[in-house]
Amino acid sequence: MPRIPFIGRKIEDTKMVEYPSDAIIPERDLGKVPVLECRHLGIDFGGLHAVSEFNLTIGQTEIAGLIGPNGAGKTTVFNLLTKVYQPTYGTILLAGKDTAGMTTDQVNKAGIARTFQNIRLFDTLTVEENVMIGLHNEIGCGMWSSIFRLPTHFSAERRFHERAMELLDFFDLEAFASAPAGSLPYGAQRRLEIVRALATNPKLLLLDEPAAGMNPAETAELTANIRKIRDEFNIAILLIEHDMSLVMEICEGIAVLNYGTIIAKGTPEEIQNNPDVIEAYLGKSQGKDEGPASPEADDHGPEAAPAAAAPKEA
């Protein structure tokens, strides 16, 4: 099976520069409409301000990180971006287009795809079938064509199979195409979830703790895959991650969230030496030279209350 043709150009320039909207983006993305702009974004659940005054700009080919202590509101931000929750106030622009009023399905078609902290595959379906579900945005034949098994149906089916196999081959999963997704090793399931998200042809890929539960070898492979995704698909990536070594190695710009509010933005070096970040992670009594810690538990605290008050995620 041939590899997916190279799209765009290799990303080498990682210099971060000031951007007019009080943000920093890679120099290579200057002069282009940012893939994502969040302006004064917030959501309230009853009397709880889960996220407030969230401002973030991401360049078209940037790998960005969103970090913070447990319960800081990180997953809530992802749920806002993907319209699992509708914002109480603020604006989300995707490639310059306001996503106000969009549903989860509509924002996915517009260009945002995500993975989840807890893997959400269709375990009893095959690996290939999981990827083909992600190709729903490219469906080109109508209902009647499928019902009556017209030539356009078979043409589309063949095209989806070829595309699914290309994506699987790209992530070394082609050999497992016919296997049930639930039978894959943990690391391969993580890769498959990313492949399924990429099948929707996103402009922005959201990764929610992609390294959770991985051993060092799997984490190293994930790091290489994230770079490969950005370079080959020419898209932006925003990740939530507690593995600080991965974040500091791969992210160009990092935003730090605490109690639903961004307390710092900058390059990895700036974030590592920011006293507000160190205090948020370690407390005032810790030394400045220890750097941010790596919380091990899932997000709770301020994010636990919205889960009960808000509509349940499908």
C-alpha positions in Angstrom: 0.0 0.0 0.0 1.6 3.3 -1.0 2.2 6.0 1.6 0.0 9.1 1.8 1.6 11.7 -0.5 3.4 14.5 1.3 1.2 17.5 1.9 2.6 21.0 2.5 6.2 21.4 3.6 8.4 20.2 6.4 8.1 22.3 9.5 11.5 23.5 10.7 11.2 27.1 11.8 9.9 27.2 15.4 10.6 30.8 16.3 7.7 32.2 18.3 6.7 35.8 17.7 4.2 38.3 19.2 0.8 38.3 17.5 -1.6 41.3 17.5 -4.3 39.4 19.6 -2.0 39.2 22.6 -0.7 35.8 21.7 2.4 34.1 20.4 2.5 31.9 17.3 5.2 30.4 15.1 6.9 32.8 12.8 6.0 30.6 9.8 2.2 31.2 10.5 2.4 35.0 10.4 0.2 36.5 7.7 -2.2 33.5 7.8 -5.5 33.4 9.5 -5.1 31.5 12.8 -6.7 28.1 12.8 -8.2 28.9 16.2 -9.0 32.1 18.1 -10.8 32.0 21.5 -11.8 35.5 22.7 -13.1 36.0 26.2 -14.4 32.5 26.2 -16.2 31.2 29.3 -18.9 28.9 30.7 -20.8 28.9 34.0 -22.5 26.0 35.6 -24.9 27.5 38.2 -22.7 29.6 40.4 -19.5 27.9 39.2 -17.2 29.7 36.7 -15.7 26.6 35.2 -13.8 28.6 32.5 -13.6 32.4 32.3 -11.8 34.9 30.1 -10.1 32.2 28.1 -8.1 33.8 25.3 -6.0 31.7 23.0 -4.6 31.9 19.4 -3.1 29.0 17.5 -1.3 29.2 14.2 -2.2 27.1 11.2 0.7 24.6 11.8 1.4 25.1 15.5 1.8 22.3 18.1 0.3 24.0 21.2 -0.1 22.7 24.7 -2.8 23.4 27.3 -1.6 22.4 30.8 -2.6 22.9 34.3 -3.2 21.2 37.7 -6.0 18.7 38.2 -9.4 20.4 37.9 -8.1 23.4 36.1 -10.7 23.2 33.4 -8.7 21.8 30.5 -11.2 19.2 29.3 -14.0 21.7 29.7 -12.1 23.9 27.2 -12.0 21.0 24.8 -15.7 20.4 25.3 -16.4 24.1 24.5 -14.3 24.0 21.3 -16.1 20.9 20.1 -19.6 22.1 21.2 -20.2 19.4 23.7 -20.9 22.4 25.9 -22.2 25.7 24.5 -20.2 28.7 25.9 -21.9 31.1 28.3 -20.1 33.9 26.7 -17.2 34.6 24.3 -16.3 33.8 20.8 -14.6 30.8 19.1 -13.2 31.4 15.6 -12.2 28.4 13.5 -10.0 29.6 10.6 -11.7 33.0 10.9 -15.3 31.6 11.0 -17.5 32.1 14.1 -18.7 28.7 15.4 -21.5 30.2 17.4 -24.6 28.0 17.2 -22.8 25.0 15.6 -23.4 21.5 16.9 -20.7 19.0 17.6 -21.2 17.4 14.2 -21.1 20.7 12.4 -17.9 21.9 14.1 -16.3 18.5 13.2 -17.2 19.1 9.6 -15.8 22.6 9.9 -12.4 21.3 10.9 -12.0 20.3 14.5 -11.4 16.7 15.5 -10.5 15.3 18.9 -9.5 12.2 20.8 -10.5 11.5 24.4 -8.7 10.9 27.7 -10.4 7.6 27.9 -10.2 5.7 24.6 -13.5 5.6 22.8 -13.3 3.1 20.0 -16.0 0.8 18.7 -14.3 -2.3 20.2 -16.4 -4.9 18.3 -15.9 -3.3 14.9 -12.7 -3.9 12.9 -9.8 -1.4 12.9 -10.7 -0.5 9.3 -14.4 0.0 10.1 -13.4 2.4 12.9 -11.4 4.5 10.5 -14.2 4.4 7.9 -16.6 5.9 10.4 -14.2 8.8 10.6 -14.5 9.3 6.9 -18.2 10.2 7.1 -17.3 13.8 6.2 -16.3 12.6 2.7 -19.4 10.6 1.9 -20.2 11.4 -1.7 -23.1 9.0 -2.5 -26.7 9.5 -1.5 -29.1 7.3 0.5 -30.8 5.9 -2.6 -27.5 5.0 -4.2 -26.7 3.0 -1.1 -30.1 1.4 -0.8 -30.2 0.3 -4.4 -26.5 -0.5 -4.6 -25.9 1.7 -7.5 -22.4 2.1 -9.1 -21.8 5.3 -7.2 -22.2 3.4 -3.9 -19.5 0.8 -4.8 -17.2 3.6 -6.1 -17.5 5.4 -2.8 -17.0 2.2 -0.8 -13.9 1.4 -2.7 -12.5 4.9 -2.3 -13.2 4.8 1.5 -11.4 1.5 1.8 -8.3 2.8 0.0 -8.2 5.9 2.1 -8.7 4.0 5.3 -5.8 1.7 4.4 -3.6 4.6 3.5 -4.2 6.1 7.0 -3.6 2.8 8.7 -0.4 2.2 6.8 0.8 5.7 7.7 0.6 4.7 11.4 1.8 1.1 11.0 -1.7 -0.3 11.7 -2.4 -1.8 8.2 -1.7 -5.3 9.4 -4.5 -5.0 12.0 -7.1 -3.7 9.6 -9.4 -6.8 10.0 -8.9 -7.3 13.7 -11.5 -6.1 16.3 -10.4 -2.7 17.6 -10.8 -3.9 21.1 -8.1 -6.6 20.6 -5.3 -4.1 19.9 -2.6 -3.4 22.5 -3.1 -0.2 24.4 -0.6 1.9 22.5 -2.1 0.8 19.1 -5.6 1.7 20.3 -4.3 5.2 21.1 -2.9 5.4 17.6 -6.1 4.1 16.0 -8.1 6.8 17.8 -5.9 9.5 16.4 -6.2 7.9 12.9 -10.0 8.0 13.2 -9.8 11.6 14.1 -7.5 12.4 11.2 -10.0 10.6 8.8 -12.4 13.5 9.3 -9.8 15.8 7.6 -9.4 18.3 10.4 -7.7 21.7 10.4 -7.1 21.4 14.1 -6.6 18.1 16.0 -7.3 18.1 19.8 -5.5 15.4 21.8 -6.8 14.9 25.3 -3.9 13.3 27.3 -2.6 11.1 24.5 0.2 9.7 26.5 -2.0 8.6 29.4 -1.1 5.0 30.4 1.8 4.8 28.0 5.3 3.4 28.9 8.4 5.5 27.9 8.8 3.7 24.6 5.2 4.3 23.6 5.5 7.9 24.7 8.6 8.4 22.5 6.7 6.8 19.6 3.7 9.1 20.3 6.0 12.2 20.3 7.4 11.2 16.8 3.8 10.6 15.6 2.6 14.0 16.7 5.4 15.7 14.8 4.7 13.5 11.8 1.0 14.4 11.8 1.8 18.1 11.9 4.5 17.9 9.2 2.7 15.6 6.8 -0.9 16.7 7.2 0.0 20.4 7.6 -2.5 21.0 10.4 -2.4 22.4 13.9 -2.5 20.3 17.1 -3.6 21.3 20.6 -2.9 18.8 23.3 -3.7 18.4 27.0 -1.0 16.4 28.7 0.3 15.8 32.2 3.6 14.3 30.9 5.7 17.5 31.2 8.7 16.0 29.4 6.5 15.4 26.4 4.9 18.9 26.5 8.2 20.7 26.9 9.8 18.7 24.1 7.1 18.9 21.5 5.0 22.1 22.1 5.9 25.4 20.6 3.5 27.6 22.5 2.0 26.6 25.9 -1.0 28.0 27.8 -1.3 27.3 31.5 -4.8 27.0 33.0 -5.6 27.3 36.7 -9.1 27.5 38.2 -10.6 28.0 34.7 -8.3 31.0 33.9 -5.1 31.3 31.9 -2.3 32.3 34.2 0.6 32.2 31.7 1.4 31.8 28.0 4.8 31.3 26.4 7.4 29.0 25.1 8.4 25.9 27.0 11.4 27.8 28.5 9.3 30.7 29.6 6.6 28.4 31.2 9.2 26.3 33.1 10.5 29.5 34.7 7.3 31.3 35.3 6.7 31.7 39.1 2.9 31.7 38.7 3.1 28.3 37.0 5.4 26.9 39.6 3.1 28.0 42.4 0.0 26.6 40.6 1.7 23.2 40.3 3.8 23.0 43.5 2.6 25.6 45.9 4.5 28.6 47.4 6.7 26.5 49.6 8.5 24.8 46.6 11.7 26.0 45.1 11.7 27.8 41.8 14.2 25.5 40.3 12.0 22.4 40.6 9.8 23.3 37.6 6.2 22.2 37.0 5.2 18.8 38.4 3.3 16.1 36.5 -0.1 15.4 38.1 -1.0 11.7 37.7 -4.8 11.8 38.3 -7.5 12.7 35.9 -9.0 16.2 36.0 -11.4 16.7 38.9 -12.0 19.6 41.2 -13.7 22.5 39.3 -14.4 20.2 36.4 -16.2 17.6 38.4 -19.2 19.9 39.1 -20.0 20.7 35.5 -20.3 17.0 34.6 -23.3 16.8 36.9 -24.9 20.1 36.0 -24.3 20.0 32.2 -25.9 17.7 29.7 -24.1 14.3 29.6 -21.6 13.8 26.8 -22.8 11.2 24.2 
